[in-house]
Amino acid sequence: QVKLVESGGGWVQAGGSLRLSCAASGLTFSNAHMAWFRQAPGKEREFVAAISRTGDITNYADSVKGRFTISRDNAKNSVYLQMNSLKPEDTAVYYCAAKSWGRSFFQTFPATYDYWGQGTQVTVSS
C-alpha cells in the first residue's frame, strides 16, 4: 500500500521560511516523479513544483519560481520543498504527490498523479 506523509507545515510571518518533507513508502521511489500541490479553502488544488525521478529535472509554478526549491533524497525515499520569502497568498494545505516515471513529467494537472498524501497546513500571516 502506497503511503505519502507530509510534515513541516506551520505558521510563519510574511517573508519567513518553511521546509516541508514528504516520506514515501510502498512504492519504488526512484521510479516515481514527485510533486507538491497546494489547495486554499474554496479553491482548486494547484500545482506548485515537481521533480523527476532522478532529480535532474525540476518544474515550478510561476507564482513560486525563485522562492521555492524542490529536492529529493532517493536513499531516504523523501522529497522536500524549501519555501522562502513566503507570502500570505501561499497559505494553503500542501500535498505531496507521486506518479510513475512513464507518465509525462510536465503534465501538472492533479489527475495525472497517482498517489497523494493527506496534506500539511501552511499559514503565512501578513
N, C-alpha and C positions, 0 to 999 in steps of 0.2 A: 504494500500500500504506500503510495507516494504521499509524503508529508513535507510541507514547507512551513517553517516557523520564523516569523519576523520578530525582531527585538530592536530596542534602541530609540523608540519614539519617546516623545515627551513634550514639555513646554519650553519655549525659548523666546527671547525677545527678538524683534526685528534686527537683522544684522548678525545674529548669532549663528552657531553651527550645531549640527547633529550628525551622528553616524549611525545609519541603520544597518542591521545584519539580517541575513536570511540563511538558516540552516536547512539543508535538504537531506532527505532520506527516502529510501525505497525506489530510487531510480539511478541509472548510470549518469552521474552528474556531469562527467566530462563529455557526454554526448548531447547535453541539453543547452540550448540557448536560454539565457536568463534575462529577466527584465524586472523593472519596477514600474508600477502604475500607482495612481492615486485617485481618490474619489472624495469630493467635498459633499456635504449634505445637500440633497436635492439636485445634484449634478451627475452626469455620466462619468463613468470611470475613464480616465485619460492616461495616455502613455507618458512616461517620464524618461526612462533610459533603458537601454538594452546592451548586453554584452554577449558576443559569440561564444560558442562552447570552448574555444581555445583561448579566449580573451584577447585575440588580435584585432577584433573589430568592435567598436562601440557606436551607439547611436543615441542622440539626445533630442528631446523636445526643445524647440526654440526658446520656450519660456524658462528653461533651466540651464541652457548651454552657457558654459563659463562659470557657473556657480556650483553645479553638482558633478560628481565624479562617480561612475560605477566601476567596480572592480570585482574580481573573483579569486578564490583560492581553491583550486580543484582538490588539493590534498585534504582540505578541511570540508569539502562539499558545501562551501559557503559563498554567498555573493553579498556585496556591500554597496551602500550608497552614502557617500560623503556629501553632505549638504552644507554649503557655506553661503554667507550673505542672505540668509533666509528672509523672506518677505511674508506679510500677513496672508497674501494670496496663495502661499504654499501650504496653508493649513488644510489638512485632509487626512484621511486614513490611507496609509501607504501599504501597497500589496506587493509581495514577491510573486513572480510567475515564471513558469518553465515550459518549454516546448522542445520537441525533437529537432536535432540539427538538420533533419531532412526537410523541415519546413523553411519557408523563406525568412531569412533573418530580418529583413527590412519591412516586413508586414508588422504594423504596430497596433492593429485592432485587437482588443481583448479576446475576441473569438478565435484568434489564431493561436492562443496559448492553451495548453492542455491542463496545467495544474496551477493551483493558487493557494497561497497562504491565507490566514484569517485576518491579516492586517495589523498595523500598529499606528496609533494615533500620533500625529504631529500637529502641534498647535503653536503658531507664531503670533505673538502679540505685537500691537502697534507701538 
